[in-house]
Amino acid sequence: MVQVEFGGTAIDARVYLRDFFDLLGNDFAIHRIVRDGVVPVTYSEWFEVFVTSNFLAIAARAAR
């Protein structure tokens, strides 16, 4: 598993959420961490808001 906190500091680092999906998306199922657990997500430009959000990438082989 890989946990990613994505937010305003990504602007300074010039990193987009898309970069994480491109790096992890083939081997990991990506989920958004919410109050009640995790929700599976696929990339959308709507996530590029640079407000702190947390994501959890779970190895696809572990999710089976």
N, C-alpha and C positions, 0 to 999 in steps of 0.2 A: 504494500500500500504506500501511496505517496499523498501527503496532505499539502495543499497549496493555498496560501492566503494571497488573494489578488485584490489590489486596491490602488490608491493614489500613488504609492511609491513606484508602481509600474510605469508611471509616466516618466519619472526621472530615469528609470532604467531602460526606457524605450522598449518595453516588453508588452505584448498584447496577450490576452487570454488565448487567442488563436494559436500563439506559439506553444502553449502548454498542450493544447489539443493536438497540434501537429506532432509534437514530440512524444506524447503518451498515447494518443488515440488508437493506434493500431494494436497495442499490447495491453491496454488498460480500459476498463469501463469507468467512465468519469461520472461522478455524482456531485451534486451540490449539497453541502451540509446545511441543514435547516434546523429549526428549533426541535422538531419531533423526530429527527433522524437524518436520512439521506434520500435524495431524489435523483434518479438517473437522468442525465442530460446529454444532449447532443449540441454541438457548437451552434451558436447563433450570435449574430452581431449585437443583439440586445444585451448580451453579457458584457460588452465592452463599455461599461459605464464608469469604471475606475472608482467605484465605491466598494469598500472592503466586503469581500465575499470569500467564503471558504469552500474549497472543492476537495474531494477525496477520489483518488484514482486507485481502483482495485484491479490487480492483475487479472486479465481475462481468464487465465487458467485457474485461478483461485475461485472465480465466480461460478464455475461449472459445478 
